[in-house]
C-alpha cells in the first residue's frame, strides 16, 4: 500500500514537471524594443524586433505579442496572432508591430489592478497561422512608474535599441523575404479582448476580441491533465487489485 501511494505521489510530481517544462521550452531568438522608449500610459506604442523570425520552418508566417507581469501572471495577448506580411520591416529585418491599445487601456485587461506599475515583459512569438508552432521569441521589458504625474498619467521607460539594431521602417509590409512572400495574408487569429468600456479600434494585424492565452499553452495544460488522470487511475486500480489478493 505504501509503495503504491509513493508511486502515485511521484507520478503527480512527474506530470507537473511535464507541464512546467512544456510552458518554459520557448527559445529566445532576439530582443524586443519599444518605440518610443519613454512615454506615458496614453502613448501609442510600437514594438520592434531586433531581427526576422527564423526561416527554418516554412510554417512560421505569423507573430503575436504577449505581456507578462503584475496583473498578467499567465500572460495576456496585446497583439493577436497576425501574418508577418502585414508589418513594415527595418533595415535589420525586424518587424514594427503596433500594440492594440495604450498601456492605460491594456490595464483594464489585467486581474486585480486598475493601473500598470512595475516592470513588465513583452514577448513577440514567431509561430504558424494555425498550428501553434513556437519557433522563437523576441523578448523585451519596460517599467511603469508607481507615481502619477500632475496630468494624471504614469510614465514608462524601456531600454533603447543599440546602434546595431534599426527600429526605423525602411520597407512597406511584406516587402522583405521571410514575411510570407507569395502567400495569402490571412485574418488575425487568437486576438486581443476589448478592455471593458472601450469600443474596438483595431490596428492592422490586431483584432479586438478573443483568447488571452496561446493555443500552445492550452493544449499543454489539457495533455498534462489527461496524463495525470490516467496515472492516478492506474495507481488506484493497482491498489484495489493488491487489496483483493489473499495474504
Residue pairs with C-beta under 8 A, 6 or more apart in sequence:
1 239
1 242
4 235
4 238
4 239
4 242
5 239
7 235
8 231
8 232
8 235
11 228
11 231
11 232
11 235
12 228
12 231
12 232
14 231
15 224
15 227
15 228
15 231
16 224
16 228
18 224
18 227
19 220
19 221
19 224
22 220
22 224
23 217
23 220
25 134
26 123
26 125
26 134
26 136
26 137
27 134
27 136
27 137
28 136
28 137
28 138
28 139
29 51
29 53
29 54
29 126
29 135
29 136
29 137
29 138
30 49
30 50
30 51
30 94
30 136
30 138
30 139
31 49
31 50
31 138
31 139
31 140
31 161
31 165
32 47
32 48
32 49
32 50
32 122
32 123
32 124
32 138
32 139
32 140
33 47
33 48
33 50
33 140
33 158
33 159
33 160
33 161
33 165
33 167
34 45
34 46
34 47
34 48
34 122
34 140
34 142
34 156
34 158
35 45
35 46
35 47
35 48
35 96
35 167
36 43
36 45
37 157
37 158
37 159
37 160
37 161
38 155
38 156
38 157
38 158
39 45
39 155
39 156
40 103
40 149
40 153
40 154
40 155
40 156
41 102
41 103
41 104
41 107
41 115
41 116
41 144
41 153
41 154
41 155
41 156
42 102
42 103
42 104
42 153
43 102
43 103
43 156
44 98
44 99
44 102
45 98
45 99
45 102
45 103
46 96
46 97
46 98
46 99
47 65
47 79
47 96
47 97
47 99
47 122
47 124
47 140
48 90
48 94
48 95
48 96
48 97
48 161
48 165
48 167
49 94
49 95
49 97
49 124
49 138
50 92
50 94
50 138
50 161
50 165
51 92
51 93
51 94
51 138
51 165
52 89
52 93
52 94
52 95
52 176
52 178
52 179
53 60
53 63
53 84
53 95
53 126
53 135
53 136
53 178
54 60
54 126
54 135
54 136
55 177
55 178
56 135
57 128
57 133
57 135
59 128
59 129
59 131
59 133
60 126
60 127
60 128
60 133
60 135
61 83
61 84
61 85
61 128
61 129
61 179
61 180
61 183
62 81
62 82
62 83
62 84
62 126
62 127
62 128
62 129
62 186
63 79
63 81
63 82
63 84
63 87
63 95
63 97
63 124
63 125
63 126
63 127
64 77
64 79
64 80
64 81
64 82
64 124
64 125
64 127
64 190
64 214
65 77
65 78
65 79
65 97
65 99
65 122
65 123
65 124
65 125
66 75
66 76
66 77
66 78
66 122
66 123
66 125
66 214
67 75
67 76
67 78
67 106
67 120
67 121
67 122
68 75
68 120
68 121
68 122
68 123
69 116
69 118
69 119
69 120
69 121
70 110
70 113
70 116
70 117
70 118
70 120
71 107
71 110
71 111
71 112
71 113
71 116
72 109
72 110
72 111
72 120
73 111
74 213
74 217
75 123
75 212
75 213
75 214
75 217
76 106
76 109
76 110
76 212
76 213
77 190
77 191
77 192
77 193
77 210
77 211
77 212
77 213
77 214
78 99
78 100
78 101
78 106
78 122
78 192
79 97
79 98
79 99
79 100
79 124
79 192
79 205
79 206
80 100
80 188
80 189
80 190
80 191
80 192
80 205
80 206
80 207
80 210
81 127
81 129
81 188
81 189
81 190
81 191
81 214
82 97
82 188
82 205
82 206
83 129
83 180
83 183
83 185
83 186
83 188
83 205
84 95
84 174
84 178
84 179
84 180
85 173
85 174
85 179
85 180
85 181
85 183
85 185
86 173
86 174
86 185
86 204
86 205
87 95
87 96
87 97
87 173
87 174
87 179
87 205
88 95
88 96
88 169
88 170
88 171
88 172
88 173
89 95
89 96
89 169
89 170
89 171
89 173
89 175
89 176
89 179
90 96
90 165
90 166
90 167
90 168
90 169
90 170
91 166
91 168
91 170
92 164
92 165
92 166
93 176
93 178
94 165
94 166
94 167
95 124
95 179
96 167
96 169
97 124
97 205
98 203
98 204
98 205
98 206
99 106
99 203
99 206
100 106
100 192
100 202
100 203
100 206
100 208
101 192
101 195
101 198
103 116
103 144
103 154
103 156
104 115
104 116
104 153
104 154
105 195
105 198
106 116
106 195
107 113
107 114
107 115
107 116
107 195
108 195
108 196
108 197
108 198
109 192
109 193
109 195
109 212
110 116
115 144
115 154
116 144
116 154
116 156
117 144
117 145
117 146
117 154
118 143
118 144
118 146
119 141
119 142
119 143
120 141
120 142
120 143
120 144
121 139
121 140
121 141
122 139
122 140
122 141
122 142
123 137
123 138
123 139
124 137
124 138
125 134
125 136
125 137
125 214
126 134
126 135
126 136
126 137
126 138
127 133
127 134
127 135
127 214
127 216
129 186
129 189
130 189
132 214
132 215
132 216
132 219
134 214
134 216
140 158
140 159
141 158
141 159
142 156
142 157
142 158
143 156
143 157
143 158
144 154
144 155
144 156
145 154
145 155
145 156
146 154
147 154
148 154
149 155
161 167
173 179
174 180
174 181
174 185
187 207
188 205
188 206
188 207
189 207
189 210
190 210
190 211
190 214
190 215
191 206
191 207
191 208
191 209
191 210
191 211
192 206
192 207
192 208
192 209
192 210
192 212
193 208
193 209
193 210
193 212
194 200
194 208
194 209
200 207
200 208
200 209
201 208
202 208
211 218
